[in-house]
Amino acid sequence: MQGLHIVLLQAGTPSLMNQMMPFLLIIVVMYFFFIRPQSQKQKAQMSFVDEMKKGQQIVTTSGILGKISKIDDSIVTLEVSPKTYIQVVKSAISKELTEETLKEKETK
């Protein structure tokens, strides 16, 4: 019995670093595949919203197409059809309406 005890002691237990390695690896993978791309996307959206200007064709997050006619602090007035205006908050604007966006819409 003492021989078995000595063999087990010689084998040793895994170090704390070896035990934590899988968890650290999972955290690193999650950062590079989930957290980092999301923060880059958020920065790009914030810069787009900050650089909007009058006359630009845009799409809101709810799918409304319109042309910017007026920009206040956090409110944007859109012309959705001739002489028809709606007001939305800046954060509701998703992206600029371009030819590529229209082609995507037609292919769906």
MMTF fields as JSON, N, C-alpha, C and O atoms, coordinates in Angstrom:
{
  "mmtfVersion": "1.0.0",
  "mmtfProducer": "UNKNOWN",
  "numBonds": 431,
  "numAtoms": 432,
  "numGroups": 108,
  "numChains": 1,
  "numModels": 1,
  "chainsPerModel": [1],
  "groupsPerChain": [108],
  "chainIdList": ["A"],
  "bondAtomList": [4, 2, 8, 6, 12, 10, 16, 14, 20, 18, 24, 22, 28, 26, 32, 30, 36, 34, 40, 38, 44, 42, 48, 46, 52, 50, 56, 54, 60, 58, 64, 62, 68, 66, 72, 70, 76, 74, 80, 78, 84, 82, 88, 86, 92, 90, 96, 94, 100, 98, 104, 102, 108, 106, 112, 110, 116, 114, 120, 118, 124, 122, 128, 126, 132, 130, 136, 134, 140, 138, 144, 142, 148, 146, 152, 150, 156, 154, 160, 158, 164, 162, 168, 166, 172, 170, 176, 174, 180, 178, 184, 182, 188, 186, 192, 190, 196, 194, 200, 198, 204, 202, 208, 206, 212, 210, 216, 214, 220, 218, 224, 222, 228, 226, 232, 230, 236, 234, 240, 238, 244, 242, 248, 246, 252, 250, 256, 254, 260, 258, 264, 262, 268, 266, 272, 270, 276, 274, 280, 278, 284, 282, 288, 286, 292, 290, 296, 294, 300, 298, 304, 302, 308, 306, 312, 310, 316, 314, 320, 318, 324, 322, 328, 326, 332, 330, 336, 334, 340, 338, 344, 342, 348, 346, 352, 350, 356, 354, 360, 358, 364, 362, 368, 366, 372, 370, 376, 374, 380, 378, 384, 382, 388, 386, 392, 390, 396, 394, 400, 398, 404, 402, 408, 406, 412, 410, 416, 414, 420, 418, 424, 422, 428, 426],
  "bondOrderList": [1, 1, 1, 1, 1, 1, 1, 1, 1, 1, 1, 1, 1, 1, 1, 1, 1, 1, 1, 1, 1, 1, 1, 1, 1, 1, 1, 1, 1, 1, 1, 1, 1, 1, 1, 1, 1, 1, 1, 1, 1, 1, 1, 1, 1, 1, 1, 1, 1, 1, 1, 1, 1, 1, 1, 1, 1, 1, 1, 1, 1, 1, 1, 1, 1, 1, 1, 1, 1, 1, 1, 1, 1, 1, 1, 1, 1, 1, 1, 1, 1, 1, 1, 1, 1, 1, 1, 1, 1, 1, 1, 1, 1, 1, 1, 1, 1, 1, 1, 1, 1, 1, 1, 1, 1, 1, 1],
  "groupList": [{"groupName": "MET", "atomNameList": ["N", "CA", "C", "O"], "elementList": ["N", "C", "C", "O"], "formalChargeList": [0, 0, 0, 0], "bondAtomList": [1, 0, 2, 1, 3, 2], "bondOrderList": [1, 1, 2], "singleLetterCode": "M", "chemCompType": "L-PEPTIDE LINKING"}, {"groupName": "GLN", "atomNameList": ["N", "CA", "C", "O"], "elementList": ["N", "C", "C", "O"], "formalChargeList": [0, 0, 0, 0], "bondAtomList": [1, 0, 2, 1, 3, 2], "bondOrderList": [1, 1, 2], "singleLetterCode": "Q", "chemCompType": "L-PEPTIDE LINKING"}, {"groupName": "GLY", "atomNameList": ["N", "CA", "C", "O"], "elementList": ["N", "C", "C", "O"], "formalChargeList": [0, 0, 0, 0], "bondAtomList": [1, 0, 2, 1, 3, 2], "bondOrderList": [1, 1, 2], "singleLetterCode": "G", "chemCompType": "PEPTIDE LINKING"}, {"groupName": "LEU", "atomNameList": ["N", "CA", "C", "O"], "elementList": ["N", "C", "C", "O"], "formalChargeList": [0, 0, 0, 0], "bondAtomList": [1, 0, 2, 1, 3, 2], "bondOrderList": [1, 1, 2], "singleLetterCode": "L", "chemCompType": "L-PEPTIDE LINKING"}, {"groupName": "HIS", "atomNameList": ["N", "CA", "C", "O"], "elementList": ["N", "C", "C", "O"], "formalChargeList": [0, 0, 0, 0], "bondAtomList": [1, 0, 2, 1, 3, 2], "bondOrderList": [1, 1, 2], "singleLetterCode": "H", "chemCompType": "L-PEPTIDE LINKING"}, {"groupName": "ILE", "atomNameList": ["N", "CA", "C", "O"], "elementList": ["N", "C", "C", "O"], "formalChargeList": [0, 0, 0, 0], "bondAtomList": [1, 0, 2, 1, 3, 2], "bondOrderList": [1, 1, 2], "singleLetterCode": "I", "chemCompType": "L-PEPTIDE LINKING"}, {"groupName": "VAL", "atomNameList": ["N", "CA", "C", "O"], "elementList": ["N", "C", "C", "O"], "formalChargeList": [0, 0, 0, 0], "bondAtomList": [1, 0, 2, 1, 3, 2], "bondOrderList": [1, 1, 2], "singleLetterCode": "V", "chemCompType": "L-PEPTIDE LINKING"}, {"groupName": "ALA", "atomNameList": ["N", "CA", "C", "O"], "elementList": ["N", "C", "C", "O"], "formalChargeList": [0, 0, 0, 0], "bondAtomList": [1, 0, 2, 1, 3, 2], "bondOrderList": [1, 1, 2], "singleLetterCode": "A", "chemCompType": "L-PEPTIDE LINKING"}, {"groupName": "THR", "atomNameList": ["N", "CA", "C", "O"], "elementList": ["N", "C", "C", "O"], "formalChargeList": [0, 0, 0, 0], "bondAtomList": [1, 0, 2, 1, 3, 2], "bondOrderList": [1, 1, 2], "singleLetterCode": "T", "chemCompType": "L-PEPTIDE LINKING"}, {"groupName": "PRO", "atomNameList": ["N", "CA", "C", "O"], "elementList": ["N", "C", "C", "O"], "formalChargeList": [0, 0, 0, 0], "bondAtomList": [1, 0, 2, 1, 3, 2], "bondOrderList": [1, 1, 2], "singleLetterCode": "P", "chemCompType": "L-PEPTIDE LINKING"}, {"groupName": "SER", "atomNameList": ["N", "CA", "C", "O"], "elementList": ["N", "C", "C", "O"], "formalChargeList": [0, 0, 0, 0], "bondAtomList": [1, 0, 2, 1, 3, 2], "bondOrderList": [1, 1, 2], "singleLetterCode": "S", "chemCompType": "L-PEPTIDE LINKING"}, {"groupName": "ASN", "atomNameList": ["N", "CA", "C", "O"], "elementList": ["N", "C", "C", "O"], "formalChargeList": [0, 0, 0, 0], "bondAtomList": [1, 0, 2, 1, 3, 2], "bondOrderList": [1, 1, 2], "singleLetterCode": "N", "chemCompType": "L-PEPTIDE LINKING"}, {"groupName": "PHE", "atomNameList": ["N", "CA", "C", "O"], "elementList": ["N", "C", "C", "O"], "formalChargeList": [0, 0, 0, 0], "bondAtomList": [1, 0, 2, 1, 3, 2], "bondOrderList": [1, 1, 2], "singleLetterCode": "F", "chemCompType": "L-PEPTIDE LINKING"}, {"groupName": "TYR", "atomNameList": ["N", "CA", "C", "O"], "elementList": ["N", "C", "C", "O"], "formalChargeList": [0, 0, 0, 0], "bondAtomList": [1, 0, 2, 1, 3, 2], "bondOrderList": [1, 1, 2], "singleLetterCode": "Y", "chemCompType": "L-PEPTIDE LINKING"}, {"groupName": "ARG", "atomNameList": ["N", "CA", "C", "O"], "elementList": ["N", "C", "C", "O"], "formalChargeList": [0, 0, 0, 0], "bondAtomList": [1, 0, 2, 1, 3, 2], "bondOrderList": [1, 1, 2], "singleLetterCode": "R", "chemCompType": "L-PEPTIDE LINKING"}, {"groupName": "LYS", "atomNameList": ["N", "CA", "C", "O"], "elementList": ["N", "C", "C", "O"], "formalChargeList": [0, 0, 0, 0], "bondAtomList": [1, 0, 2, 1, 3, 2], "bondOrderList": [1, 1, 2], "singleLetterCode": "K", "chemCompType": "L-PEPTIDE LINKING"}, {"groupName": "ASP", "atomNameList": ["N", "CA", "C", "O"], "elementList": ["N", "C", "C", "O"], "formalChargeList": [0, 0, 0, 0], "bondAtomList": [1, 0, 2, 1, 3, 2], "bondOrderList": [1, 1, 2], "singleLetterCode": "D", "chemCompType": "L-PEPTIDE LINKING"}, {"groupName": "GLU", "atomNameList": ["N", "CA", "C", "O"], "elementList": ["N", "C", "C", "O"], "formalChargeList": [0, 0, 0, 0], "bondAtomList": [1, 0, 2, 1, 3, 2], "bondOrderList": [1, 1, 2], "singleLetterCode": "E", "chemCompType": "L-PEPTIDE LINKING"}],
  "groupTypeList": [0, 1, 2, 3, 4, 5, 6, 3, 3, 1, 7, 2, 8, 9, 10, 3, 0, 11, 1, 0, 0, 9, 12, 3, 3, 5, 5, 6, 6, 0, 13, 12, 12, 12, 5, 14, 9, 1, 10, 1, 15, 1, 15, 7, 1, 0, 10, 12, 6, 16, 17, 0, 15, 15, 2, 1, 1, 5, 6, 8, 8, 10, 2, 5, 3, 2, 15, 5, 10, 15, 5, 16, 16, 10, 5, 6, 8, 3, 17, 6, 10, 9, 15, 8, 13, 5, 1, 6, 6, 15, 10, 7, 5, 10, 15, 17, 3, 8, 17, 17, 8, 3, 15, 17, 15, 17, 8, 15],
  "groupIdList": [1, 2, 3, 4, 5, 6, 7, 8, 9, 10, 11, 12, 13, 14, 15, 16, 17, 18, 19, 20, 21, 22, 23, 24, 25, 26, 27, 28, 29, 30, 31, 32, 33, 34, 35, 36, 37, 38, 39, 40, 41, 42, 43, 44, 45, 46, 47, 48, 49, 50, 51, 52, 53, 54, 55, 56, 57, 58, 59, 60, 61, 62, 63, 64, 65, 66, 67, 68, 69, 70, 71, 72, 73, 74, 75, 76, 77, 78, 79, 80, 81, 82, 83, 84, 85, 86, 87, 88, 89, 90, 91, 92, 93, 94, 95, 96, 97, 98, 99, 100, 101, 102, 103, 104, 105, 106, 107, 108],
  "secStructList": [7, 2, 2, 2, 2, 2, 2, 2, 2, 2, 2, 7, 7, 7, 7, 2, 2, 2, 2, 2, 2, 2, 2, 2, 2, 2, 2, 2, 2, 2, 0, 0, 0, 0, 0, 2, 2, 2, 2, 2, 2, 2, 2, 2, 2, 2, 2, 2, 2, 2, 6, 7, 7, 6, 6, 7, 3, 3, 3, 3, 6, 6, 7, 7, 3, 3, 3, 3, 3, 3, 3, 7, 1, 1, 3, 3, 3, 3, 3, 3, 3, 6, 6, 3, 3, 3, 3, 3, 3, 4, 4, 4, 3, 3, 3, 3, 7, 7, 2, 2, 2, 2, 2, 2, 2, 2, 2, 7],
  "xCoordList": [0.82, 0.0, 0.861, 0.52, 1.982, 2.855, 3.494, 3.774, 3.726, 4.298, 3.378, 3.841, 2.062, 1.092, 1.055, 0.93, 1.162, 1.167, 2.384, 2.274, 3.525, 4.748, 4.644, 5.093, 4.056, 3.903, 2.978, 3.247, 1.913, 0.985, 1.646, 1.4, 2.457, 3.151, 4.177, 4.369, 4.833, 5.823, 5.166, 5.731, 3.976, 3.271, 2.927, 2.949, 2.621, 2.329, 0.948, 0.327, 0.496, -0.78, -0.508, 0.532, -1.43, -1.209, -1.104, -1.78, -0.265, -0.092, -1.334, -2.166, -1.43, -2.574, -2.635, -3.719, -1.475, -1.429, -1.981, -2.713, -1.634, -2.15, -3.65, -4.334, -4.166, -5.604, -6.357, -7.481, -5.762, -6.428, -6.288, -7.015, -5.368, -5.085, -6.327, -6.52, -7.174, -8.364, -9.302, -9.864, -9.468, -10.345, -9.77, -10.5, -8.469, -7.822, -7.928, -8.159, -7.762, -7.877, -9.291, -9.458, -10.296, -11.69, -11.93, -12.599, -11.402, -11.578, -10.918, -11.492, -9.714, -9.016, -9.784, -9.921, -10.286, -11.053, -12.328, -12.673, -13.026, -14.251, -13.955, -14.738, -12.829, -12.487, -12.288, -12.838, -11.51, -11.195, -12.342, -12.401, -13.244, -14.333, -15.647, -16.501, -15.832, -17.105, -16.971, -17.627, -16.146, -16.095, -15.428, -15.981, -14.256, -13.508, -14.268, -14.373, -14.807, -15.551, -16.779, -17.101, -17.455, -18.627, -18.245, -18.957, -17.134, -16.722, -16.266, -16.497, -15.625, -15.243, -16.476, -16.518, -17.469, -18.713, -19.416, -19.959, -19.403, -20.037, -19.313, -19.962, -17.98, -17.22, -17.542, -17.706, -17.634, -17.949, -19.343, -19.542, -20.306, -21.664, -21.691, -22.375, -20.953, -20.912, -20.282, -20.755, -19.232, -18.6, -19.525, -19.552, -20.287, -21.247, -22.313, -22.639, -22.854, -23.899, -23.368, -24.078, -22.127, -21.547, -21.268, -21.281, -21.017, -20.653, -21.825, -21.618, -23.058, -24.218, -24.372, -24.017, -24.908, -25.128, -26.431, -26.98, -26.902, -28.15, -28.059, -27.035, -29.161, -29.226, -28.818, -28.972, -28.306, -27.848, -29.041, -29.962, -29.022, -30.061, -29.684, -28.561, -30.617, -30.31, -31.426, -32.508, -31.12, -32.088, -32.114, -31.06, -33.3, -33.405, -33.367, -33.457, -33.234, -33.197, -34.513, -34.545, -35.593, -36.893, -37.167, -38.22, -36.229, -36.365, -36.956, -37.268, -37.117, -37.666, -36.563, -35.474, -36.857, -35.904, -36.245, -37.418, -35.223, -35.486, -34.237, -33.115, -34.471, -33.384, -33.352, -34.389, -32.166, -32.025, -32.3, -31.666, -33.263, -33.561, -33.118, -32.919, -32.961, -32.556, -31.956, -32.452, -30.877, -30.251, -30.159, -29.507, -30.829, -30.69, -29.708, -28.986, -29.673, -28.721, -28.867, -27.937, -30.012, -30.206, -31.404, -31.754, -32.027, -33.199, -32.836, -32.221, -33.23, -33.005, -34.368, -35.204, -34.592, -35.83, -35.574, -34.668, -36.395, -36.249, -37.408, -38.553, -37.102, -38.137, -38.329, -37.458, -39.504, -39.757, -40.444, -40.343, -41.134, -41.699, -41.851, -41.714, -42.129, -42.211, -43.172, -44.342, -42.659, -43.394, -43.958, -44.928, -43.364, -43.748, -42.504, -41.521, -42.556, -41.388, -41.692, -42.815, -40.687, -40.78, -39.525, -38.485, -39.642, -38.491, -38.102, -38.955, -36.804, -36.28, -35.064, -34.458, -34.719, -33.508, -32.307, -32.431, -31.152, -29.953, -29.618, -29.159, -29.839, -29.479, -30.345, -30.008, -31.474, -32.346, -31.893, -32.481, -30.867, -30.387, -29.363, -28.388, -29.601, -28.778, -27.6, -26.454, -27.87, -26.79, -27.2, -28.36, -26.224, -26.467, -27.059, -26.645, -28.017, -28.638, -27.751, -27.583, -27.191, -26.313, -26.848, -27.844, -26.194, -26.586, -26.463, -27.289, -25.451, -25.26, -26.419, -26.867, -26.906, -28.034, -29.279, -30.038, -29.488, -30.647, -30.539, -31.55, -29.35, -29.156, -29.421, -30.022, -28.987, -29.252, -30.746, -31.237, -31.468, -32.913, -33.603, -34.55, -33.133, -33.745, -33.474, -34.327, -32.318, -31.982, -32.702, -32.787, -33.211, -33.914, -35.309, -36.048],
  "yCoordList": [-1.194, 0.0, 1.254, 2.247, 1.207, 2.36, 2.59, 3.73, 1.513, 1.641, 2.43, 3.255, 2.177, 2.905, 4.372, 5.243, 4.642, 6.016, 6.779, 7.946, 6.129, 6.757, 7.023, 8.069, 6.093, 6.271, 7.452, 8.251, 7.561, 8.677, 10.003, 10.997, 10.044, 11.279, 11.651, 12.834, 10.67, 10.947, 11.473, 12.324, 10.968, 11.43, 12.904, 13.642, 13.321, 14.735, 15.128, 14.404, 16.243, 16.765, 17.841, 18.497, 18.024, 19.075, 20.44, 20.714, 21.277, 22.607, 23.455, 23.137, 24.51, 25.408, 25.991, 26.184, 26.27, 26.827, 25.828, 26.213, 24.551, 23.539, 23.369, 23.082, 23.538, 23.423, 24.621, 24.466, 25.803, 27.014, 27.245, 28.06, 26.543, 26.77, 26.648, 27.515, 25.62, 25.553, 26.755, 27.248, 27.218, 28.364, 29.641, 30.443, 29.822, 30.994, 30.951, 31.978, 29.788, 29.633, 29.966, 30.611, 29.536, 29.846, 31.35, 31.899, 32.019, 33.467, 34.2, 35.142, 33.773, 34.413, 34.213, 35.151, 33.017, 32.736, 33.572, 34.135, 33.661, 34.462, 35.926, 36.594, 36.434, 37.826, 38.083, 39.042, 37.24, 37.487, 37.168, 37.743, 36.282, 35.935, 36.652, 36.75, 37.152, 37.773, 39.225, 40.106, 39.477, 40.801, 41.821, 42.9, 41.509, 42.463, 42.854, 44.046, 41.892, 42.299, 43.158, 44.087, 42.851, 43.636, 45.065, 46.001, 45.249, 46.605, 47.388, 48.595, 46.729, 47.404, 47.822, 48.913, 46.95, 47.271, 48.452, 49.323, 48.475, 49.565, 50.886, 51.922, 50.868, 52.085, 52.601, 53.806, 51.702, 52.103, 52.727, 53.72, 52.155, 52.702, 54.082, 54.982, 54.255, 55.551, 56.614, 57.75, 56.263, 57.247, 57.585, 58.729, 56.594, 56.876, 57.849, 58.807, 57.613, 58.48, 59.889, 60.864, 60.004, 61.325, 62.092, 63.323, 61.386, 62.031, 62.208, 62.584, 61.939, 62.111, 63.575, 64.472, 63.801, 65.17, 65.264, 64.26, 66.477, 66.759, 66.293, 66.465, 65.697, 65.241, 63.789, 63.244, 63.163, 61.786, 60.822, 61.003, 59.81, 58.775, 57.722, 57.218, 57.382, 56.443, 55.411, 55.538, 54.38, 53.353, 53.306, 53.292, 53.283, 53.172, 51.704, 50.82, 51.449, 50.07, 49.353, 48.124, 50.096, 49.471, 49.329, 48.824, 49.769, 49.565, 50.735, 50.597, 51.865, 53.041, 53.71, 53.972, 53.98, 54.655, 56.136, 56.507, 56.979, 58.4, 59.211, 58.703, 60.506, 61.455, 62.418, 62.931, 62.659, 63.554, 64.984, 65.494, 65.626, 67.012, 67.967, 69.156, 67.445, 68.309, 67.437, 66.347, 67.938, 67.22, 68.159, 69.201, 67.768, 68.481, 67.689, 66.834, 67.959, 67.269, 65.754, 65.073, 65.227, 63.782, 63.374, 62.196, 64.351, 64.091, 64.366, 65.383, 63.435, 63.587, 63.607, 62.74, 64.604, 64.688, 64.092, 64.515, 63.095, 62.41, 62.749, 62.859, 62.912, 63.069, 61.68, 61.168, 61.077, 59.717, 59.686, 58.702, 60.747, 60.952, 62.463, 63.196, 62.948, 64.407, 65.05, 64.678, 66.005, 66.771, 65.924, 66.324, 64.77, 63.935, 63.711, 63.133, 64.174, 64.139, 63.336, 63.348, 62.643, 61.972, 62.309, 62.641, 62.217, 62.455, 61.144, 60.405, 60.868, 59.685, 60.103, 61.144, 59.29, 59.558, 59.061, 58.142, 59.668, 59.303, 57.826, 57.199, 57.272, 55.874, 54.898, 53.719, 55.387, 54.524, 54.425, 53.671, 55.164, 55.123, 54.003, 53.952, 53.112, 51.922, 52.115, 51.893, 52.525, 52.667, 53.596, 53.995, 53.933, 54.797, 53.964, 52.828, 54.529, 53.856, 54.071, 55.2, 53.004, 53.073, 52.147, 51.452, 52.145, 51.245, 49.788, 48.958, 49.47, 48.111, 47.684, 46.54, 48.605, 48.305, 48.022, 47.103, 48.807, 48.58, 47.252, 46.57, 46.863, 45.577, 44.431, 43.43, 44.553, 43.535, 43.369, 42.25, 44.475, 44.449, 43.747, 42.987, 43.998, 43.394, 41.898, 41.15, 41.441, 40.022, 39.19, 37.972, 39.787, 39.045, 38.739, 38.123],
  "zCoordList": [0.0, 0.0, 0.0, -0.642, 0.723, 0.752, -0.609, -0.982, -1.353, -2.688, -3.61, -4.398, -3.512, -4.326, -3.94, -4.8, -2.663, -2.168, -2.692, -3.067, -2.716, -3.209, -4.709, -5.177, -5.475, -6.924, -7.206, -8.103, -6.459, -6.656, -6.319, -7.002, -5.312, -4.966, -6.025, -6.307, -6.61, -7.636, -8.908, -9.596, -9.22, -10.414, -10.278, -11.263, -9.106, -8.861, -9.364, -10.142, -8.926, -9.399, -10.43, -10.387, -11.349, -12.36, -11.695, -10.703, -12.242, -11.663, -11.919, -12.768, -11.18, -11.321, -12.731, -13.283, -13.305, -14.653, -15.67, -16.583, -15.517, -16.437, -16.293, -17.276, -15.109, -14.895, -15.47, -15.949, -15.432, -15.896, -17.397, -17.965, -18.044, -19.458, -20.363, -21.215, -20.22, -21.091, -20.915, -21.893, -19.698, -19.446, -20.057, -20.638, -19.921, -20.515, -22.038, -22.677, -22.606, -24.054, -24.534, -25.569, -23.796, -24.153, -24.096, -24.972, -23.09, -22.96, -24.125, -24.671, -24.506, -25.635, -26.924, -27.709, -27.163, -28.387, -28.409, -29.447, -27.295, -27.239, -27.527, -28.202, -27.021, -27.265, -28.754, -29.294, -29.418, -30.823, -31.776, -32.862, -31.41, -32.312, -32.006, -32.887, -30.792, -30.439, -29.989, -30.544, -29.012, -28.386, -29.294, -29.508, -29.833, -30.667, -31.939, -32.227, -32.721, -33.922, -33.597, -34.338, -32.5, -32.124, -31.765, -32.128, -31.058, -30.694, -31.927, -32.002, -32.893, -34.131, -34.93, -35.498, -34.967, -35.676, -35.008, -35.687, -33.692, -32.957, -33.208, -33.352, -33.262, -33.557, -34.959, -35.15, -35.937, -37.307, -37.374, -38.073, -36.655, -36.643, -36.0, -36.489, -34.909, -34.233, -35.131, -35.166, -35.85, -36.736, -37.905, -38.358, -38.401, -39.473, -38.992, -39.693, -37.811, -37.267, -37.048, -37.293, -36.589, -36.346, -37.643, -37.642, -38.74, -40.001, -40.969, -42.123, -40.509, -41.396, -41.774, -41.009, -42.971, -43.404, -44.186, -44.64, -44.328, -45.013, -46.472, -47.133, -46.956, -48.337, -48.529, -49.621, -47.494, -47.579, -47.543, -46.747, -48.397, -48.403, -47.366, -47.378, -46.462, -45.387, -45.231, -45.805, -44.43, -44.052, -42.53, -41.893, -41.946, -40.495, -40.099, -40.951, -38.81, -38.332, -38.564, -38.628, -38.689, -38.955, -40.448, -40.836, -41.291, -42.732, -43.492, -44.675, -42.863, -43.54, -44.348, -43.837, -45.607, -46.489, -46.519, -46.556, -46.502, -46.555, -46.808, -46.785, -47.054, -47.284, -46.107, -45.685, -45.583, -44.431, -44.88, -45.805, -44.205, -44.541, -43.437, -43.686, -42.206, -41.099, -39.994, -39.708, -39.378, -38.271, -37.077, -37.135, -35.985, -34.721, -33.862, -34.377, -32.579, -31.704, -31.808, -32.239, -31.423, -31.463, -32.321, -32.385, -32.979, -33.826, -35.274, -35.593, -36.155, -37.592, -38.265, -38.013, -39.127, -39.891, -41.268, -41.987, -41.623, -42.905, -43.825, -43.386, -45.096, -46.107, -46.718, -47.42, -46.432, -46.905, -48.253, -48.985, -48.579, -49.909, -50.074, -49.094, -51.278, -51.438, -50.435, -50.347, -49.696, -48.693, -47.546, -46.902, -47.291, -46.155, -45.307, -45.77, -44.063, -43.193, -41.943, -41.44, -41.451, -40.149, -39.362, -39.93, -38.046, -37.186, -36.516, -36.025, -36.502, -35.836, -35.015, -35.27, -34.04, -33.275, -34.075, -34.885, -33.845, -34.602, -34.459, -35.414, -33.291, -33.061, -33.857, -33.964, -34.424, -35.218, -36.666, -37.442, -37.045, -38.422, -38.539, -37.79, -39.486, -39.614, -40.55, -40.16, -41.776, -42.747, -43.871, -43.984, -44.7, -45.843, -46.968, -47.195, -47.661, -48.795, -50.012, -50.473, -50.525, -51.685, -52.767, -52.567, -53.887, -54.968, -54.524, -54.904, -53.731, -53.241, -52.352, -52.419, -51.517, -50.642, -51.467, -51.159, -52.511, -53.369, -54.096, -54.265, -54.531, -55.204, -54.24, -54.63, -52.994, -51.98, -51.778, -51.625, -51.776, -51.569, -52.739, -52.535, -53.96, -55.137, -55.211, -55.69, -54.755, -54.839, -53.793, -53.946, -52.759, -51.692, -52.087, -51.319]
}
